[in-house]
Amino acid sequence: MPNAILRAGPFASSSDSFLNEQDPLIVGSFANVSVYPVNCANTTSSSAWPWRYNDVLSKSLTTHTGCESTPGGESPTESSAISNSGSVKTATGNFSASNSASSNRGTTIITGLSFAYQATQSFQIKITYNGLASASAGQTIDPSSKITFSDSSSGSVIDGFPSLSGSVTSTLPASTVPVFFNASLNVGIGIEFPDDICTPNTGSANASSTLSVEFL
């Protein structure tokens, strides 16, 4: 990168372009982050300025645990577990992230990739997404189940079910200040309670996702 650009970073946020690495990386409930590693355009071969990105995951699992007695009769019981995790990784070329999870009631995983960059010329990246939701045999899928893909460059949301796959090519503009990019794939599936609501469901709601970034 020419000297005309003052190098920001090594990390940046919307309010500060000169930050140190956030350790641990703080991930929100929708795989969102506030601090991004700053890169030199699409140059992934520099040892002096390693090309880094945030690899994040938000996961929500709902488990059917049985039933309880209520004035109106037996009602099913559930438990929920929500986790948000992520790390900063180094890319030496194209990169990707894959996740999967399952439960006997509801499963949602949000896979996210994000980074910031500075560049004297625009460059292109291609984001490929593959999401899949499935239920074991004999299960009824909740109609609210969905899969969505979004990225900050296009600003659009693409949805489908029970699978969603495709790619988006974006031109990232030149900028002397850090520009932030993120892409996320949200795979969510729920299954109905069994006829015997007091016996935990033996079926499964399964979700898997893969996001890939290719430099063109």
Secondary structure, DSSP 8 states (H G I E B T S, - for coil): --TTS----SEE-SS-S-B---SS----TTS--S-EEEEETT----SSS-EEEEEEEEEEEEEEEEEEEETTEEEEEEEEEEEEEEEEEEESS-EEEEEEEEESSEEEEEEEEEEEEEESS-EEEEEEEEEEEEE-TT--B-TT-EEEEEETTT--EEEESSEEEEEEEEEE--EEEEEEEEEEEEEEEEB---SSTTS-----EEEEEEEEEEE-
